[in-house]
Amino acid sequence: MLVAGAAAPRLATGGTPSFETPAVLISFVLLGKWLEARAKGRTSEAIRTLAALQPSTAVVVDVRGAMPPSDVGIRADDPAFAAFAAAAAGAEAELEVDTALLQEGDVLKVALGAES
């Protein structure tokens, strides 16, 4: 009501509605559309910036030959297995591949300070 009182004083005091009511409503709708378009533009720009940060290649570590000791309590189908195997067995084989070829479950090596 405060915004309506500032934009159209007669509406706030209960006066007779006049032609300023549609003008105020249209102004609010246009303001909303402008704010939405501005937000979409900023979102698109942020997505493009993030996409530019994505590296084109990744280093995949092959840990298929490593098995944790049975007393540790990690099963081969446990997600912690891949991390354990990479740490315990050392890097058996490292292969640099295109990021489009990555699959769920791949173990990646990320170097300190690595950039795209």
Secondary structure, DSSP 8 states (H G I E B T S, - for coil): -HHHHHH-HHHHHT----THHHHHHHHHHHHHHHHHHHHHHHHHHHHHHHHHHS-SEEEEEE-TT----GGG---TTSTHHHHHHHHHH--SEEEEEEGGG--TT-EEE--TT---
